[in-house]
Amino acid sequence: MNIIIYISTTLLTIVLMEVLSWAMHKYLFHGPLWFIHKTHHGHGKHKWFELNDLFSILFASLSLWLMWAGHFTSDYRLWIGIGISLYGIIYFIFHDWFIHNRFKPFKTNNSYLLNIRRAHKIHHKSMEKWPSEEFGLLVARKRYEKK
């Protein structure tokens, strides 16, 4: 029975991290934390490390601390920490590797994934805080509906 609770906690954490990441991106990164996040909107000038990577370091540190604190008794902190770590791995593969090609290019012919990549690139055309979040999604949706 415990394994079901552990897996459920981990999966729920991954889902909640996606919701939290979306809200943080929209309301904090393109708001009061824009001075950090704008390094990520550098129009192809991505470096090995950009100031925006501090957010990833913060979440990685939190997940490591939770896993360490929870590993003694295998309590909920361990499984939440694992969920945050798994979300970070998924985010890294999808966002940094697939969307931004920060490493060896991730190739696909899947039209849905290509439209997500296109929407994100449109989002990055803006060097302003607003309305870059909604702009990329609207343009990609219009392009997708034309097909």
Kinemage of the C-alpha trace (Angstrom):
@kinemage 1
@onewidth
@group {chain A} dominant
@subgroup {mainchain}
@vectorlist {calphas} color= white
{ca met a 1} P 0.000 0.000 0.000
{ca asn a 2} L 2.850 2.401 0.794
{ca ile a 3} L 4.266 2.073 -2.721
{ca ile a 4} L 0.984 3.398 -4.164
{ca ile a 5} L 1.171 6.407 -1.845
{ca tyr a 6} L 4.822 7.007 -2.777
{ca ile a 7} L 4.158 6.807 -6.521
{ca ser a 8} L 1.023 8.965 -6.199
{ca thr a 9} L 2.908 11.592 -4.203
{ca thr a 10} L 5.700 11.661 -6.783
{ca leu a 11} L 3.308 11.919 -9.749
{ca leu a 12} L 1.174 14.578 -8.050
{ca thr a 13} L 4.346 16.572 -7.327
{ca ile a 14} L 5.312 16.455 -11.024
{ca val a 15} L 1.861 17.748 -12.028
{ca leu a 16} L 1.909 20.468 -9.360
{ca met a 17} L 5.406 21.527 -10.443
{ca glu a 18} L 4.085 22.122 -13.968
{ca val a 19} L 1.254 24.287 -12.589
{ca leu a 20} L 3.668 26.135 -10.301
{ca ser a 21} L 6.186 26.633 -13.124
{ca trp a 22} L 3.523 28.064 -15.431
{ca ala a 23} L 2.294 30.484 -12.754
{ca met a 24} L 5.818 31.508 -11.767
{ca his a 25} L 6.757 32.102 -15.396
{ca lys a 26} L 3.694 34.195 -16.127
{ca tyr a 27} L 3.437 36.212 -12.922
{ca leu a 28} L 6.981 36.322 -11.531
{ca phe a 29} L 9.447 35.764 -14.383
{ca his a 30} L 7.620 38.198 -16.656
{ca gly a 31} L 6.933 40.416 -13.660
{ca pro a 32} L 9.162 41.313 -10.717
{ca leu a 33} L 11.856 38.715 -11.591
{ca trp a 34} L 12.168 39.845 -15.211
{ca phe a 35} L 15.655 41.251 -14.501
{ca ile a 36} L 16.828 37.632 -14.082
{ca his a 37} L 14.574 35.919 -16.644
{ca lys a 38} L 15.388 38.334 -19.475
{ca thr a 39} L 18.764 36.625 -19.860
{ca his a 40} L 16.779 33.663 -21.152
{ca his a 41} L 15.228 35.862 -23.859
{ca gly a 42} L 18.663 36.667 -25.292
{ca his a 43} L 17.696 35.992 -28.938
{ca gly a 44} L 19.987 33.047 -29.616
{ca lys a 45} L 22.798 34.336 -27.414
{ca his a 46} L 22.384 31.486 -24.950
{ca lys a 47} L 25.541 30.676 -23.106
{ca trp a 48} L 26.475 27.592 -21.180
{ca phe a 49} L 25.152 29.352 -18.074
{ca glu a 50} L 22.705 32.238 -18.008
{ca leu a 51} L 21.418 34.110 -14.975
{ca asn a 52} L 17.997 32.520 -15.535
{ca asp a 53} L 19.549 29.135 -14.642
{ca leu a 54} L 19.490 30.281 -11.003
{ca phe a 55} L 15.837 29.229 -10.912
{ca ser a 56} L 16.818 25.657 -11.828
{ca ile a 57} L 19.558 25.670 -9.197
{ca leu a 58} L 17.039 26.843 -6.599
{ca phe a 59} L 14.605 24.007 -7.381
{ca ala a 60} L 17.412 21.440 -7.575
{ca ser a 61} L 18.645 22.553 -4.151
{ca leu a 62} L 15.128 22.307 -2.730
{ca ser a 63} L 14.632 18.803 -4.136
{ca leu a 64} L 18.015 17.615 -2.825
{ca trp a 65} L 17.257 19.003 0.626
{ca leu a 66} L 13.815 17.353 0.666
{ca met a 67} L 15.245 14.012 -0.434
{ca trp a 68} L 17.971 14.202 2.192
{ca ala a 69} L 15.531 15.193 4.951
{ca gly a 70} L 13.057 12.462 4.000
{ca his a 71} L 15.424 9.599 3.271
{ca phe a 72} L 15.869 8.650 6.923
{ca thr a 73} L 12.269 7.453 7.267
{ca ser a 74} L 11.109 7.436 3.623
{ca asp a 75} L 8.525 10.059 4.513
{ca tyr a 76} L 6.652 12.377 2.137
{ca arg a 77} L 9.635 14.754 1.772
{ca leu a 78} L 11.642 12.083 -0.022
{ca trp a 79} L 8.876 11.457 -2.558
{ca ile a 80} L 8.161 15.162 -3.100
{ca gly a 81} L 11.894 15.710 -3.632
{ca ile a 82} L 11.981 12.866 -6.144
{ca gly a 83} L 8.963 14.385 -7.926
{ca ile a 84} L 10.656 17.790 -8.146
{ca ser a 85} L 13.826 16.134 -9.463
{ca leu a 86} L 11.928 14.132 -12.081
{ca tyr a 87} L 10.092 17.279 -13.153
{ca gly a 88} L 13.461 19.023 -13.472
{ca ile a 89} L 14.786 16.232 -15.684
{ca ile a 90} L 11.671 16.327 -17.877
{ca tyr a 91} L 11.869 20.134 -18.060
{ca phe a 92} L 15.555 20.012 -18.967
{ca ile a 93} L 14.990 17.490 -21.776
{ca phe a 94} L 11.938 19.215 -23.169
{ca his a 95} L 12.755 22.901 -22.651
{ca asp a 96} L 16.521 23.258 -22.775
{ca trp a 97} L 17.331 20.375 -25.099
{ca phe a 98} L 14.291 20.148 -27.404
{ca ile a 99} L 12.940 23.722 -27.467
{ca his a 100} L 16.178 25.719 -27.221
{ca asn a 101} L 18.697 23.211 -28.571
{ca arg a 102} L 21.185 24.273 -25.899
{ca phe a 103} L 22.926 20.979 -26.491
{ca lys a 104} L 23.026 18.574 -29.421
{ca pro a 105} L 19.836 19.242 -31.421
{ca phe a 106} L 16.774 17.190 -30.598
{ca lys a 107} L 15.129 16.365 -33.931
{ca thr a 108} L 11.505 15.442 -34.592
{ca asn a 109} L 8.925 15.521 -37.386
{ca asn a 110} L 5.960 15.533 -34.986
{ca ser a 111} L 3.800 18.525 -35.992
{ca tyr a 112} L 2.445 19.024 -32.455
{ca leu a 113} L 5.930 19.203 -30.941
{ca leu a 114} L 7.147 21.448 -33.754
{ca asn a 115} L 4.247 23.838 -33.097
{ca ile a 116} L 5.101 23.934 -29.403
{ca arg a 117} L 8.706 24.763 -30.339
{ca arg a 118} L 7.473 27.474 -32.731
{ca ala a 119} L 5.183 29.007 -30.075
{ca his a 120} L 8.061 29.158 -27.628
{ca lys a 121} L 10.338 30.794 -30.193
{ca ile a 122} L 7.649 33.400 -30.893
{ca his a 123} L 7.407 33.976 -27.149
{ca his a 124} L 11.147 34.620 -27.127
{ca lys a 125} L 10.973 37.222 -29.899
{ca ser a 126} L 9.768 39.657 -27.261
{ca met a 127} L 12.344 41.289 -25.049
{ca glu a 128} L 9.549 42.851 -23.002
{ca lys a 129} L 7.888 41.516 -19.892
{ca trp a 130} L 4.409 41.680 -21.430
{ca pro a 131} L 2.636 40.345 -23.507
{ca ser a 132} L 5.191 37.740 -24.560
{ca glu a 133} L 3.478 34.880 -22.700
{ca glu a 134} L 0.171 35.129 -24.526
{ca phe a 135} L 1.601 36.346 -27.846
{ca gly a 136} L 3.509 33.163 -28.633
{ca leu a 137} L 0.547 30.944 -27.836
{ca leu a 138} L -1.866 32.999 -29.941
{ca val a 139} L 0.358 33.023 -33.019
{ca ala a 140} L 1.099 29.293 -32.792
{ca arg a 141} L -2.600 28.479 -32.332
{ca lys a 142} L -3.498 30.492 -35.440
{ca arg a 143} L -0.789 28.745 -37.493
{ca tyr a 144} L -1.871 25.320 -36.259
{ca glu a 145} L -5.557 26.009 -37.069
{ca lys a 146} L -4.674 27.016 -40.655
{ca lys a 147} L -3.288 23.521 -41.396
